[in-house]
Amino acid sequence: MVVTENYLIESCILEHVSNIAKRRACATELNLRVSYATDTGLMREQNEDSFCIGGRLTHKFGESEHGGYSVPSGGTHIFGLFDGMGGEAFGEAASEISAQTMNSYNGRFSDCSAERLNTLMNEYAERANCGILDMLTKRGADGGGSTFTAIVVKDGTAYPYYIGDSRIYLYKDGVLRQLSRDQTLAQRLVDAGYMTEKEAEHSYESHVLTNFLGADGKRQGLEVQVCEPVPLEVGVMLLMCSDGLSDMCSRREIAEVMRRSSPDTASKLVEAALKNGGYDNVTCVTVGCFENLKKRTDTADPKLRLPKTRAI
């Protein structure tokens, strides 16, 4: 019996195409490059900011620190940033409660579908709000609370959320865009036409929050603000920051640091805020998307070698 040449060619081509597809899939696999930094600043004695990163890191409360890591982008990753309010006695505790509560939700965020993230994030906010209120009642405090921003990366898409005036920025194709909207009296005045964006930037009203974790004294439920989902691709970078950065650095300065993307981008942003005065605690978390270079080895298509016709 003679095996036809067409049969052998077809088998070889199918195998070749399959190998190319596998290599291309590996070649486009992405890594998340995460950087974080927090500093007490030059005018404060205590750091009331907090963060939790990927279920693996939480801020050592009251301290200044920085670091980063890279991880494949697949699966689910949760990042949170919190700016405490209410003075040293209560602001630090409020942001700590917010961070610890978010850490306790890591497993549930990982298990839920993207369609249920909004519901689960509102549940998180309600629980964090109640935890802060319980702390304030126990300590006999008149008020206190925490802002929060969160980014949930799930299956190649980033889902940003926030309450308060800590910000979320998207840097893409050389353009920096603010995804969040400050929940402040100044922003309300801007929206109503009583104040310009420029007037609002450094006004007293820009520090008067209209919503934060701990604001819902009746425990009726806070509405988490939802940003547009961000598909992850090479060159995309997300930034979460406390107002210690946005008050100290212009958008142009922030964009310039992010343009020079590096493993310590968050530290560079904090350094810029300190250089400009560092009047407040400052915390930054960046999540960038980069090609997994280790997967690119041997990705060139080998020459197709066809077998010779042979007789059996």
N, C-alpha and C positions, 0 to 999 in steps of 0.2 A: 504494500500500500504506500502511496506517495502522499505526504502531507502537503497541501497546496501552499504556494508562496503567499497568496492573499491571506490565508488563515493566520500564518505566522506573523505577517506584517501587521494585521489588525490587532492581534494579541499584544504585540510589542508596543504599538502606538497607544493602546488603552492603558498599559502599564506606565508608559512614559507620561501621558497626560495626568494620570493619578498622582505620580510623583511630583510633577510640576505644581499641581494644586496644593499638595501638602507643603511644599517648600514655600509657596506664596503665602499660605496661611501663617506659617511660622514667621515669614519675613515681615508681615504686617502686624504681628503681635505687639501690643503696646505695654509699656511700663508706666506706672504712676511714680513721679518723683515728688516726694513730700518733704517740705521743710517747715520748721516751726521755730519761733523765737518769742520770748517775752522778757520785758525789762521793767523794773520799778519806775524808771524815769529819773530825772534829775531834781524833781521838786517834791516827790512823794517819799514817805518812809516805808510804806507797805504796798505790795503788789496785790491788788484786788481782782486782777484778771485770772482767768483759768482757761484750760483747753483740755480736750480729750481727742486722741488721734488713733483711728483705726482699731480701737479696742485694745491697743497695746501700750499706749502712753497717756499719762495724765500729768498735769502740771503739779510740781511740788509747791504747794500753795505758799504764797508770799515771797517766793524766790524769783531770780532771773535765770533763765536757761535758754538753750537753743540746741538744735540738732536736725536730723533728717534721715530719710531712708528711701529706697526704691523697692517697688513690689509690682508683680504683674497686675494688670488692670482688671482681669477677670474676677467674677464673684462680686461680693459686696464689701464696701469700705465706708466707715462712718467717721466724719470729722466734725468737731464742735468747738466753738469759741465763745467765751462768756466774760462779760464786763460787769463786775459787781458794783452796787451802789448802796449808800447808806453809811458811809464812813468805814474806817478800818475794822471796827468791831463787827459790823454786819455785812458789809459789801463782800469781803473775802468769803465769809460763810455762805452767802447767797450764791456766789459764783461756784463755790465748791459743791454745794448741793445740786446745782444745775448740771455740773460736769459729771458727778457721780450718778445722777439719775439717768443721764444719757448713756453712760457706760453700762448701766443695768439693762438698757434696751438693745444692746448690740445684737444679741441673739435673735431677738424678735425682728429687728430690721433686716437681718440676714435671711430670715426664713420667709418674710412676707413678700408678696409680689409688688411690682412697681405701682400697680393700680391702688394698692392699699397704703402706700407710704404716707399720703396726706393724712389719712385717718389716724395712723399710728403716731405721726409727729404731733398732731393735736392732743392725743392721749398723753404723750410724753410731756408736753407743755403744761397740761393740767396737773399732772403729778408733780412736776418740778415746782409749779406755782404753790401747790399745797404744802410741799416740803419747806419752802421758804417761809410761808405764812406760819407754819408750826414753829419754826426756829425763832421767828420774830416774837411770837406770842410767849414762848418759853423764856426769852431773854428780856421781855418787857420793852421791846423797841417800838417806836412809833411808825417806822417805815424802813423799807429797804427792798432790794431786789437785784435782778441781773438781766442784762440783755442776753440774747443768744443768737448765734448763727450756726447753721449746720449744713453740711454737704454730704449727701448719701450717694456714693457711686455704686451703681448696680448694673451689671451686664453691659458695660460700655457707655453708660449715660450718667451724667451727674445731675442730681436733683437738689437744688439749693432752697433753704428755708431760713426764716429769721423772725425775731421780735425785738423791737428797740432800734437803736441807732448804730450798732455795730454793722459794718458793711460787708457786702460781697461784690467783688469785681470780677469781670471776665476780661482776660487779655488774649486777643486773637488777631492775627494778621497785622500786628503793629498798632492795634487800636485797643485802648482801655475803656471798658464800659461798666458803669455801675449797674448791677442787677437789682439790688435792694433799694428801697426807698426809706429814708430816715423816718421813724415814727416819733417825730418831735413837733413841738408847737411851731417852730420856724417853718417846717415843711408844710404844715397846715396853712400858715399865713401865705406862703408862696403859692400853694394850690388855689387859695381864695383870691389871689391877686393883690394882697396887701404888702407884699415884700418880694423883692427880686432874689434870684438865686445868689447873686453876689452879696447882697445885704444880709442874707440868711447865714452865710458861711461862718462868720465869727460873731454872730449875735448872741445875746443872752438866751434868747428863745431856742437856739439850736441845741441847748443842753437841757431843755425841759422836755422830758420824755412823755409821750402820750400812751405808751404801752411798754410793758416789760414783765418778766417773770416775777411774780409777787404783787402785781398791780390788781389782780382779781381777788379783792378781799371777800367777796360774796361766794367765791369758788363756783362760779357759774360756767367757767370754761373760757380759755383764751383762744382767739383765732390766730393760728400761725400764718404768717405771710408766705406765699408760695411764689418762687421765681420760675421763669421758663426753664425747662430741662435743657441741658447742654450736652450734645453728642460729643464724645471724646474722640479727638484725632490729634495727630502729631502737631505740636505747636500751641495747643490750647493750654492756658494756665488760669486757674481760679485762685482768688485771694480772699480770705476772710481776715478782717482786722477790727480791732477796737478803735474808738475815736482818738486814741493816743497817736495813731498814725494819720488818720484823715484830717485831724485838726492841725497837725504839724507839717504835713507835706501836701503839695499841690498834686493834682492828677497827673500833671506833666512829670513831676519828680517820681511819682509812683510808677508811671508807665516806663520811664527811662530805666529804673532798676529792674523791672520785669522784662524789659527788652534784652537786657544782658543776663538772661536766665542762667542760673547756676544752682548747684546743690544746696547753697546757703542763701537763696533769695530772701527768705524771711529775715534772716539776720541782717542782710544788707538794708532791708526796709526799716528795721528797727534802728539801725545805725543812722539812717537818714533822719528819722524822727528825733533822735537824740541830738544830732548835729544842729537841728533847727530849733532846739530849745528843750525838748523832752519834758513838757510841763505835766504830763500825765503818765500813768502806766501805759505801756504800749505792747500789744500782742499781735502777731501775724502768723497765719498758717497758709501756705501755698500748696496747691495740688496741680502739678504739671503733667502733661502727657507726652511721652517720648517713645521713639521706636526702640524695641528691645534688640540691641545690637548683637547680643549673644546668639539670637535666633537667626541672624543673617548669614552665618557661616555656611558656605557651600550652597548658596542659593542660585548660582548661575546655572542656566539650563545646559545639561551635558548634551553632547551631540547624540542624535538618535542613531543607534546602531541596529541595522536590520540583519536578521539571521539569514544565512544562506539556505536555499532549498535543499532539503535532505530526504533521502529515501529510507523507509522503514521496512 
